[in-house]
Amino acid sequence: MKQFWSFIRKEFLHVFRDRKTLIILFGMPVVQILIFGFALTNEIKNSRIMVLDAAHDIQSSRLISKIQASRYFQVTQIVHNEAEIQEGFRGGNVNIAIVFPLNFGHDLESGERPQLQVLADASDPNLATALTNYVSNITADYQREIQKINTPIPTIVPEIKMMYNPQLKGAPNFVPGVMALVLLLVCVMMTAVSIVREKETGTMEILLVSPFKPILVILSKTIPYLFVSLINVGSILLLSVLVLDLPIHGSLLLLLLESTLFIITCLILGIFISVKTQTMQAAMLISLMGMLLPTMLFSGFMFPIENMPKPLQIISNIIPSKWFYIIVKSIMIKGLGWEAIWKETLYLLGIAVFFFALGMKNFKIRLA
Amino acid sequence: MENNYSISVDKLTKKFGNFTAVDAISFDVNGGEIFGFLGANGAGKTTAMRMLCGLSIPSSGKATIAGFDVYKETEKIKRNIGYMSQKFSLYEDLTVAENIQFFGGIYGLDRKELRDKSAELIARLGMEKDAKKLVNSIPLGWKQKLAFSVAILHRPEIVFLDEPTGGVDPLTRRQFWDLIYQAADSGITAFVTTHYMDEAEYCNRISIMVDGKIEALDKPAALKNKYGVNSMNDVFQHLARGASRSDL
């Protein structure tokens, strides 16, 4: 036990002596949260819209000012023919255009299926879809308004409620994502690199000749990163509560326990990589390609898993970050408890146990 | 196998598939002896040494290290040996004092013992001013002396030195050997592999391995006599010429 302590002490010395890496380790989550929180946002505001108003009547001008009044759009150009619309899109200074036909107001008032043309720049398909939806919503709204004034026709008005995130903020989506990314990076890559470093410098040999148990060599290497990661979980949660106004709805204790489980899973993956590789470069490359990339692709943080082809959806199940992402979202955003996440926890635990067994098996083979 | 030898090896063999890396080597090393273990690259030195350190299980044959069996008592062997390799055995990003503390710690020295021994070690090497310096900032020769002193900090019965003086100048090498003599005088057996033939002359006895077998084993002077040459280098050349798997 005393030997174990001297080893852990040495590992902390390694970590804290390397100031540059230390700053990165603790600074990375802060910077990522701030960047995602304030710079990168998928909320659409003030999109530039072009209007061709051939109708020039009361109805069309009212609808235009309603669009202008919404925070999504900013009417930047009033054009007079189709050529100018083409010109506008080619110049890239507008995202969307609306064309009011000659008899727009007349058709609307007489109930003769008024038409409206909406053109969007679909070179960014997500943006185009979102913008056309906004336009449809605004026109539908407008229609309802004038119907109240004129003859009331019964229409179904769906009342939409955005559960858990009424303002459709981005933070509920990226905070769990950043947490998964940061923990993965620190635990998997740093652990793998620090174990492989001992192999590369030849000190591993000295350790294996010593009476210190090889399994303890590996375990004590993970302790500092467990510590660093728990601090990172704390700083991410603090930032999201204090700076991003994203409260933790569920149990903080449960969230911390689940985070610890994920950290341990990542440490095990780091050990597994270190057993399999001989150089620090290889360890780093495998951690990045084998862990970070799948996390970005398959955790559901950046791309919805539901939209992927079946085989990819199946692959996504072996990515630990996917389960952690779901767990954090459930606890933090939805305020759900253990009964909602036990299945995901089991998956995570299963992955951890599997790689632990595999890592230990390979480790023993290497020693013989 | 009861005996008073520090190291006792009898027909020790290691096979990797069809390849016999170490082919039935036998020798005994006395306590406090400096035993040179020579051989060209690929002759099987490293494999033999790994078996003696309890890092690799032999295919056949017998061996006891400090009286402990290499098959069954590897844990006890590890407690009773020190090891220093050609690559650095120290952590470059830790200070001199931290390195001493760490290695003392994993060999289970308690706090008081550790404090006394590290003070004594630093004083003996004359490194009082450098104790708080990072290892990567001290000269190569000093690192090696420090690494050796750390390897025998826990007073092992035997210290294994795997090409300990690679890359340093002859003067520093000479000083390094003074440390080995001091250790041997205090009763520690030194088992040394080296590429430098002048160092072979410093050993009490040497063995020369060729193609997995021990081709010669005696005092350096006796070997020179036997082959009628003037230097250990000539002895080595004479024996290694017949090797089929060296890269000389």
HADDOCK unambig.tbl for C-alpha pairs under 7 A between the chains (distance, minus, plus):
assign (segid A and resid 2 and name CA) (segid B and resid 108 and name CA) 6.84 0.50 0.50
assign (segid A and resid 3 and name CA) (segid B and resid 105 and name CA) 5.39 0.50 0.50
assign (segid A and resid 3 and name CA) (segid B and resid 106 and name CA) 4.49 0.50 0.50
assign (segid A and resid 3 and name CA) (segid B and resid 107 and name CA) 6.99 0.50 0.50
assign (segid A and resid 3 and name CA) (segid B and resid 108 and name CA) 5.71 0.50 0.50
assign (segid A and resid 6 and name CA) (segid B and resid 102 and name CA) 5.80 0.50 0.50
assign (segid A and resid 6 and name CA) (segid B and resid 105 and name CA) 5.42 0.50 0.50
assign (segid A and resid 6 and name CA) (segid B and resid 106 and name CA) 6.57 0.50 0.50
assign (segid A and resid 7 and name CA) (segid B and resid 102 and name CA) 6.72 0.50 0.50
assign (segid A and resid 7 and name CA) (segid B and resid 106 and name CA) 6.89 0.50 0.50
assign (segid A and resid 10 and name CA) (segid B and resid 102 and name CA) 6.57 0.50 0.50
assign (segid A and resid 14 and name CA) (segid B and resid 93 and name CA) 6.75 0.50 0.50
assign (segid A and resid 201 and name CA) (segid B and resid 87 and name CA) 6.93 0.50 0.50
assign (segid A and resid 201 and name CA) (segid B and resid 88 and name CA) 6.91 0.50 0.50
assign (segid A and resid 202 and name CA) (segid B and resid 87 and name CA) 5.68 0.50 0.50
assign (segid A and resid 202 and name CA) (segid B and resid 88 and name CA) 6.47 0.50 0.50
assign (segid A and resid 202 and name CA) (segid B and resid 89 and name CA) 6.73 0.50 0.50
assign (segid A and resid 203 and name CA) (segid B and resid 88 and name CA) 6.92 0.50 0.50
assign (segid A and resid 203 and name CA) (segid B and resid 89 and name CA) 5.28 0.50 0.50
assign (segid A and resid 203 and name CA) (segid B and resid 90 and name CA) 6.84 0.50 0.50
assign (segid A and resid 206 and name CA) (segid B and resid 83 and name CA) 6.50 0.50 0.50
assign (segid A and resid 206 and name CA) (segid B and resid 89 and name CA) 6.39 0.50 0.50
assign (segid A and resid 209 and name CA) (segid B and resid 53 and name CA) 6.47 0.50 0.50
assign (segid A and resid 209 and name CA) (segid B and resid 55 and name CA) 6.75 0.50 0.50
assign (segid A and resid 209 and name CA) (segid B and resid 78 and name CA) 5.92 0.50 0.50
assign (segid A and resid 209 and name CA) (segid B and resid 83 and name CA) 6.93 0.50 0.50
assign (segid A and resid 210 and name CA) (segid B and resid 78 and name CA) 5.45 0.50 0.50
assign (segid A and resid 210 and name CA) (segid B and resid 79 and name CA) 6.81 0.50 0.50
assign (segid A and resid 210 and name CA) (segid B and resid 107 and name CA) 6.92 0.50 0.50
assign (segid A and resid 211 and name CA) (segid B and resid 75 and name CA) 6.22 0.50 0.50
assign (segid A and resid 211 and name CA) (segid B and resid 78 and name CA) 5.08 0.50 0.50
assign (segid A and resid 211 and name CA) (segid B and resid 79 and name CA) 5.48 0.50 0.50
assign (segid A and resid 211 and name CA) (segid B and resid 107 and name CA) 6.57 0.50 0.50
assign (segid A and resid 212 and name CA) (segid B and resid 106 and name CA) 6.07 0.50 0.50
assign (segid A and resid 368 and name CA) (segid B and resid 56 and name CA) 5.75 0.50 0.50
assign (segid A and resid 368 and name CA) (segid B and resid 57 and name CA) 6.84 0.50 0.50
